[in-house]
Structure formats: structure tokens, C-alpha cells
Amino acid sequence: DHHGVTVLTEAGDFPSSPIEFHVNHPFVFVLYDPAKNATLFVGRVVELIW
């Protein structure tokens, strides 16, 4: 069993360039608003289609 965590944070306006995130396994993602201390969305990707 392998587990890992990757955190990408952005603040303010749109980032100057796109963020590339490459994975080859299922993963869970969370959209969180720290200003409101609120989870906006939780999702998971279980089947990757290439």
C-alpha cells in the first residue's frame, strides 16, 4: 500500500502560467477557501484515460 500527498496552493489572481500535475494512479482532490475556512469541493479520479 502506497500513499502520498501533494499540495498545490494559489492565492490572489490567476497564476502567471498553468500548473501541470502528472499522475498515473487514482487520486483525491480538494478545493479549499482558507479565507472562509471552507471546503468548496471534494472529488476523486479513479480511472485515468490516456
Long-range contacts (C-beta under 8 A, 24 or more apart in sequence): 23-48, 24-48
